[in-house]
Every structure is written in structure tokens, then in C-alpha cells.
Amino acid sequence: MSDDEPAEEGRVTAPMQAFESSEVTIGFIVLLIGLAIAFVLPLAF
């Protein structure tokens, strides 16, 4: 790879992107499901 090409000013990295509260809610639900699978489900059997 070469650094001869100019940097693209339009590129946005993930930590810089805005997110909505609905995306936070979905992420929290996915977290709860993952924790339930990892901890609660094994203890139930």
C-alpha cells in the first residue's frame, strides 16, 4: 500500500457517527439476551 493518495475527507469512522436512542435500546436488549444465554440458561439446567 502507498500513502501517495490523498486522504478522503468524507470518511467517517464508527465512533464518530451519531446514534439514536432506538439503536441503544436494541443494543441493550441484545445484551440482555446474551447475558441470559451465558448465565441464566446454564444455571437453569
C-alpha positions in Angstrom: 0.0 0.0 0.0 1.1 3.5 -0.6 0.4 6.7 1.2 0.6 8.7 -2.1 -3.1 9.0 -2.4 -4.7 12.0 -0.6 -6.8 11.2 2.4 -10.6 11.1 1.8 -12.2 13.9 3.9 -15.6 12.3 3.6 -14.7 9.1 5.5 -16.3 8.8 9.0 -15.2 6.2 11.5 -17.7 4.4 13.6 -17.0 6.1 17.0 -17.7 9.5 15.3 -21.1 8.5 14.0 -24.3 9.6 15.8 -26.7 7.0 17.0 -30.3 7.2 18.0 -31.9 6.1 21.3 -33.7 3.3 19.5 -30.4 1.8 18.5 -29.3 2.0 22.1 -32.4 0.2 23.1 -31.9 -2.6 20.6 -28.3 -3.0 21.7 -29.4 -3.2 25.4 -32.0 -5.9 24.5 -29.3 -7.9 22.6 -27.1 -7.5 25.7 -29.8 -8.8 28.0 -30.5 -11.8 25.7 -26.7 -12.6 25.5 -26.4 -12.4 29.3 -29.4 -14.7 29.7 -27.9 -17.2 27.4 -24.5 -17.0 29.0 -25.5 -17.1 32.7 -29.2 -17.8 33.3 -29.7 -20.7 30.9 -26.7 -22.8 32.2 -27.9 -22.3 35.8 -31.4 -23.5 34.9 -30.2 -27.0 33.9 
